[in-house]
């Protein structure tokens, strides 16, 4: 089954791209903005700035007092948040239809007129909050820094993806008010932003409201971005990090370079990772968890990135009494096998059926739909992606998957991070 | 030019989508929520048997039954079952809560009936192959270690252990402890299943774009055929008895921890509380539901001690808990604990009309979007049903919510403010336990 969500697009004179997808089944509208700025745009010595900036966007703007953005929208029944990732920062709220204009007014004020409200006090306070976020999510939990370590092995020093979005404590401390102002001026601009409206709104009304509130936003003369990096080949002589620390079980992370997002090659690689560790019938799961019982849990993720090269990971928890080396050998054998023995018809059917279900289930939410639209419009100029993705997945053959695994997911090109428990 | 701030018109009134109610031949109740436009059909099957009926020495067996019912049946091996679900794109899950078993499936509408046939097979004739059960036991034992290593889960577990009387099931983890899980065998799972997992009193909730007549035919042909021969046992076990006495403070020692998790639990109401449930979600919001709420306004936005504090009234079928939690950087452990308690104490001085309005507006106006999808409707209906309530509860509490004034919040807060309380800290006790003792907030034990 395929979705057919209506998509209407429009561009304001200042370059802001607007996408409207009407759905009148619920009296609410998802407002979603993607700005083309993430941790890959950060300069050496200033990691974490994109994410710190996301926090500052909630601290008031020229016509909105500190705390008022949250208060005004929550009181209208908005559910809202923002997130930062390597390629972008997104801001979103799901509001009752009547509060749509208020939401657009508030967004226009902070996306166009933030600087008058940006103070040293706000910066210092949110810097502290972000440091606690880093401690809570990364530093004070088992394996919390493993993904950052894996990333640093997959992407070389100096590459835009070498560091993670949360940044380092030293760089967060070093961020000055001038850094923050310059960052905003360079990256927060209408021609680097997509606005999506999904829900109880028709295209012409949505475009008119976008123009009413965002038309006066302007672009600075400096370019917001540099040309994209050249794709990286699979790792040669990949690095390895071994740690022995206070963790509950031995765990292995395997990291791989993958084709850039927005390509059929990436979709094929994504499917290869599903077939390895995405399902109970996937190869690693079936053999290592269910049959040999040497692994407690296996999982994968393959995240699309725009700057030339994406990243994929396999994560396995080693069962008690089993050696890390034995598990590593088993994973290597399965990676080799996928390259040589394409998935069977039923393996492919299971992977496709799983993608179909989770895709349709996540799109059932208007806010999720808006996020998919904004993201694919901003990064890949493909606002219709939500309707076409399943066809692209279905076009992948078993031989494509094997070829993709042979190129991108072999043990010889896997960066490895190992966490060992202290008692071993 | 910059536009003036727009005014917001009144929102349209809203009610939870109505259900249609039916009975299958074997007595299972069916609740259908037709949601046109939804591509996915969400199903929840509830089997009522309180977790407190588990034998003490194998606590966790109920959760283990939930996890292993799909790992092979009389007709299919574990691998075959996994393939049958996954080739059809049916997501299957099962879990055990305080009130009983919940089995759920998510699938495209076209595959829903196939999902019902498979989940009926899991409910009716699970094989509990010993090698599958022992694998899940090992996985569960490892999970327990992972839970204990996570500061927030460790705090929640310690809080329940101290807050509830040791005789009651609620004082111990629903999934069992390392000691009790280690004793679970395939035979124990089979015994628990045959005794307690039965069609009497069970309910099926289905939400999605439905052809009701067809859905009823397909449910009758699948879960409607579930029968057991034996008679139902009775349950007289002890569920949730609160430990009496003064406030107790537990400090779980984590040498060198860079943060301290602060976790407070006190007695709270259930959904049937006199005076109505509506004030409690509003109080949760005012105290700890946003960056502007009382806790975060100080601890996050003013002091920068934390990424965020949350508060929530969490109802059980009888009574419940009020929980406040968050983590702070290690060196402000004592001051943040003192401030948290001060903020809670100050609430007795009363709430403002503006706070009340902000909370009731937020909760009331978010309702239509919160229940926009089939899975959200099915989850809410199933959760309420397991507590003996219908989804008319949502509409009636939203009506009460809209009428609340600050005085109603004050009255609700006063009812629970002096009830038994437990405070758990997970952090570096060597550095901070003495300072916590000096606060004089209760007996401090370091564990």
Interface residues (C-beta under 8 A of the other chain):
Chain A: X1 X3 X23 X25 X26 X27 X28 X58 X62 X63 X67 X70 X71 X74 X75 X76 X77 X78 X79 X94 X96 X98 X99 X101 X102 X105 X108 X109 X113 X124 X125 X126 X127 X128 X129 X131 X132 X133 X135 X136 X137 X139 X140 X141 X142 X212 X213 X216 X246 X247 X248 X249 X279 X280 X281 X286 X289 X290 X293 X296 X297 X317 X319 X320 X346 X349 X350 X352 X353 X354 X356 X357 X358 X360 X361 X363 X364 X365 X366 X367
Chain B: X1 X2 X3 X5 X6 X8 X9 X10 X11 X12 X14 X36 X37 X38 X39 X40 X78 X79 X82 X83 X85 X86 X87 X88 X89 X90 X91 X106 X107 X108 X110 X135 X138 X139 X142 X145 X146 X148 X149 X150 X151 X257 X258 X259 X290 X291 X292 X297 X300 X301 X302 X303 X304 X305 X306 X307 X327 X328 X329 X357 X358 X361 X362 X364 X365 X366 X367 X368 X369 X370 X372 X373 X374 X375
